[in-house]
Amino acid sequence: MTANRDSDRIIRAWLDLMPNEAPDRAIDSVLHAIDATPQVRRPWWWRPWRAIPVNRLFVALGAAAVIVVAGSVLLLRSGSQPSIGASQTPGITSPASAGPASQPASAPSASSPLATGPVPKEVQARWMGENRDLVQTGAGASIVFGPSSFALTQSNANATALLSSDAASAGAGMLRLESTDASAGPCPNGIVGVYSWARSATGRILTIGLVRDDCAARAAVVPGTWWHMGCRNPNTDCLGDLDPGTYATQYIMPRLATGTPWSPLFGGIMYTVPAGWANSSDWPSTIKLTPSADYARETPDGPPNGVFHEIYVFAEPAASVQNGSCDQKPDTTIGRTVNALGAWLARQPSLATTTPTPITVGGQAGTMIDITMRASWTKACPGESSPSVQYLAPAGTPPDPWSVGINKGERQRLILLDLGGGHVLGVLIDDRNDRAGPDPARFNALVQQAMPIIQSFTFK
Amino acid sequence: MEELVERARQGDRDAFAALVTATSGRMYAIAVRILRDVDLAEDALQGALITAWRQLPSLRDPARFEAWVRRLLIHACYAEARRRRSWSANVRVLPVDGPVGPDGLLSIVERDALDRAFRRLSIEHRAVFVLHHHVGLALTEIAGTLGIPAGTARSRLHYATRSLREAIEADAAPVVPEGRMA
């Protein structure tokens, strides 16, 4: 116990060594930021569901109407199946490609749609889709359904509704939208729209079809295919687990040039995944695709410490300064072409690299290099307990700082693609598991799964 | 304090500035101890306070303001620690020639041993350790702050404390010179 008390005194003294005052610049920065930052009031479209009185006669009439028009509505749905992108890829245009979609069993009369209850729980979520009217050019759109509300926003501005309506179920597989606040979008008050909806078997893809809507602006933006926002970190936007199919990134700008302001870009990268993959992050200059089994082990803060098993994509890489600091600084003396970076990597005493192999992805030529750490390398980045080195850093200052490094026992395949105009994109297949230890077979299996996905990439 | 919180909830930026001035030192002290990096701690502090400003209207009990901001801060620390693609490789070591410990208690060697042992802890273990040993929170308060069961908080604190004690004790043991491989 005496030893423990001594140790605890030492530990407390050590804790006391750290500073207790925040630097003025940090406080100034916060005060400056809040001047331009609005507070988040409870979104006005999130109203508690209140039952809409419906008398029994109306219910009976509605039910009769449902039977009469159900067939025609289903025909309408199949005839006006939305196509939100030019691509005929399964994830985008056809929910059936992702598994059998749930079908509406009946539908109300389009001419007198009745609200029959709150928006179904399966629909109450945030969903992401392609660019639409009302949204900034190039950006994705998102929709949010609450129990009694609907709002459309730009993908990266989900607190600002561009269009909103009261929402309700209008029978199985049908939704009723009614504009009740003309100041909240282009639809006059009281205009009702009726839409069909169906989800893929997993619930991750929502297809909305237009049945009737007198508000043309709403009719133009609501129908289509919407992907569920299933990111494990609720404070960031990614899709989470994916149905097999083709998807678009929401934010990454593959050609995020140094000094160029970022803006959200729907479809900056298109990618096709088989079953068992997740989109685990989507940021202005990086995205991650992770096998679902690994994604299941992530927390909102990311994968467990010392574990990577993923495809990592990053825009505009540069050689990292090799001064031991590992602090994300680019070495501006090294060229930023695919060839210059490949040659520089091969010269690094910390890295064992394979001979660069030519590769073409999405029509863009590049080079592919497998990387491990040299057995002779013993230096570690600050804070690392095992040999490590950082070798790539962003050329500019993207909103989402990143770096790429490697630790002892980690195995990586790096693909550098020339996107033209001086832009380079990095793609990394990365396997590290400090708990299980190095495992070439595990890396090879990841490469086998990852390469077809990478080969499916196309770039905007 | 509660009046300031109430005014800030209504959008009064001057009131929030006063709250920032009153609490930022304590918050920064927590962040820098958890992250062991002044730059990351600044980023975490800024992120937490800006989030606090944005989300203040949702705070129901003004008396809980500081505990609420502390929770935001811990999550900001988690994010800072992991946002940089992995690894603590980006974490800069604090200067070795910092202030001397009270009554000369702490040797450079002990500090180094503690620094290294602390960095080997996960960010979650560090948070529990700092909230207990620096802030002085009880385990139930820590559990409430972090949103974890009290048992988890207890086991994390136990593990972290044991790790640091062992680091000191190992450091006190005779050192065997490393052999050079032929």
Interface residues (C-beta under 8 A of the other chain):
Chain A: A3 N4 S7 D8 R9 I10 I11 R12 A13 W14 L15 D16 L17 M18 P19 N20 E21 A22 P23 R25 A26 I27 S29 V30 L31 A33 I34 D35 T37 P38 Q39 V40 R41 R42 T286 D301 G302 N305 G306 F308 Y312 S325 C326 D327 Q328 A380 C381 P382 G383 E384 S385 S388 Q390 D400 P401 W402 S403 V404 G405 N407
Chain B: G11 R13 F16 A17 V20 T21 S24 G25 R26 M27 Y28 A29 V32 R33 R36 V38 E42 L45 Q46 L49 I50 W53 R54 Q55 L56 P57 S58 Y78 A79 A81 R82 R83 R84 R85 S86 W87 S88 A89 N90 V91 R92 V93 L94 G98 P99 G101 P102 L105 L106 E110 R111 L114 R116 R119 R120 S122 I123 V130 H133 H134 T161 L164 R165 I168 E169
